[in-house]
Amino acid sequence: MIRLTWRQFRTQAWVAIAALAAIAITFGLTRPSLTRMYSASGLAACQAPSDCGRLAAGFINQVRADGAYPVLYAMGVIVMFLVPAVIGMFWGAPLIARELEDRTCRLAWTQSVTRTRWLAVKLGLLGLAAMAITGLFSLIITGWASPFDRAATLGSPVLSNRMMPALFAGHGLVPLGYAAFAFTLGATTGALTGRTVPAMAVTIVIFAAVQLITPNFVRPYLIPPAHTTIAVSPSAAYWRPAGNGLLITGPAAIPGAWVLSTSSRVYTGPAIQILKTCNNGPTSTPACGRAFASLHAQTLVTYQPASRYWALQWYETGIFLAAALALAGFCFWWIGRHRPGRTRPSSARPPRTASTPNPRFIRPARIADGVGPNKPS
């Protein structure tokens, strides 16, 4: 059974191995020079937060001067988003749908290997292979991008940190959970549709929807968000009229954190009348600056701190692994009770006896033989 599974999926396996080798060679050749720049920047030994932000910005600017590194960084993130989707489409969707579409299930599921064992070997072997391939991709790309991630976590203003939705699912453990989920999702849609191409289309649509829903409605609340207040900088403040006062707010910069929302506040008082004349912001004139400073403007920030990165990674990976197990269980139930291969009831067609001729071998009557209703007299 294992040998048969390998023969059926060896093309996909060799393509995945070739892609993995190409990624390993590409990122492996550029990693030594990136490591040297990171060591020379002083970030590895940085302790003071005020110095770390400056050093991180300098390192990122140096790396961006060479156009190859930003391209590789973006390519690595894109690859980690695509790998689970490709596995779901080309590994998971054809797993059961191809057997049903080609009617080979009638032979495969009526031999000495039961349907339960057949599906267990297919899902188990290919699912573990999918997770292993994805894990190797993530290991290579996450290790290569670690200097970028550390620089962003220390406060680089020119690079998004790894907590941001666009990067979170492209590094660490989460891609393994996504790969397992996408694979079993493809197998489930293949079992339900019984057609390979529709199963591939449904798989990619559902998986893309999950990729959009998770960072917006699930991930922010896996751990209750933290709250803090931050003073609004005069150079970054912006406001708009609200009744008799001004609604003042500003950007929230917390190194390495994922800022979920900021809440502004309406300020009133004599200083507001002065600020309403400051068309170019609080720093336009000394009077505007003094009026703004007298407000002590603050903004309430809701965020996930950088220290929760690995906890969120484990929680989200566990959720998708549990979803993959649930989909696999549904496949076992569906294949066992609702798909072809079961013995046809005896009432569907009466059995033929030895005296009952097989209609496929009865020679049709012809007039030339002198038989039939129009026999010549």
C-alpha positions, 0 to 999 in steps of 0.5 A: 500500500505504501509503495502504491501511494508513492507510485501515484504521488511520485510526480508531486513529490519530486516537484516538491523536492526540486522546489525545496532544493532550489530554495535551499540553494538560493537562500543558502548562497546569500545567507553568509553575506547577510550574516556578516552585515548583521554582525557588523551592524552591532544588533547582536549585542544591542541592549539599550532600546534607544540605540537598538532602534538606530542600529536596526534602521541602519542595518535595514537601510544597508540591506535595502541598498542591495536590491537582491535581499528585499526581493528574496525576503518578499519571495520567501514570504510569498513562497510560505503562503503558496506552499500550503495552498499548492499542497491542498490543490495538487496533493489533497484534492486529487487524493479521493476525487481521482479515484471516484472520477476514474471509477478505480475506487470500485477496484481499490476498495473491494480488494484485501485492503479495506477502505479504512486502511486505504484512506489511513495510509493515504492521509497519514503518509501524504499528510506527514510528507506535506507537513515535512516539506512545509516544515523544511521550507519554513526552516530555511526561510525563517532562518534566513530572515531572522536578522530582518525579524530581529531588526524589525522587533527592535524598532526599525521604522522601515520594516514591518515586524513578524507579528504583522498579519502579512508576515506572521503566517510566513514564518515559524510553526504556523505554515505546518498547521496550514499545510495539514489543514489545506491537505485534508481540506482538499481531500474532503472537497474531493470526497464530496465533489467526486471531481478533481478540477472542481475539488481543486477550485473549491479548495483554493477558494476556501483556503484563501477565505481562511487566510483572510478571516484568521488574521482579522477575526481569530488571531487577535483574540487567541490571547486577550490583547494588552492595552496601554496609553501613549503620549501623542507626539506633536510632530505626528498628531492630527485632529478634526473638529468634534463639537466644541473641541478637537478629536486628537490622535496619533500613530502608535509605535510600539517596537515589535508589537502588533497594534490592533487599534488606537482610540482618540479622545475629544479635548476641550478648553482654551488651548483648543481655540489656539490649535484651531488656528494652527493649520500646519500642525502643533509645530508650526508656531511656538504658541501652537506648540505650547497649546498642544503641550498643555493638553498632554494628549494621549491615545489608547492602544490595543495591541499584541506585544512582541513577547507573545509571538511564539505563544500565538504561533503555537495556538494557531498551529494547534487550531489548524491541526485540530481542524485537519484531524476533524476533516480527516475524521469526516473523510473516514465517515464519508468514505465508509458510509456514503461513497461507491463500493458498497454491496448492491442490495439484492432487490436492485437486480434479481440474480441470474441462475444457470438457466437464465441466459446472459442478454449480452450473448443472445444473438438478435433475431434477423429476418434473413435467418427465417425467424422472427415475427415477419417470417416469410410463409 
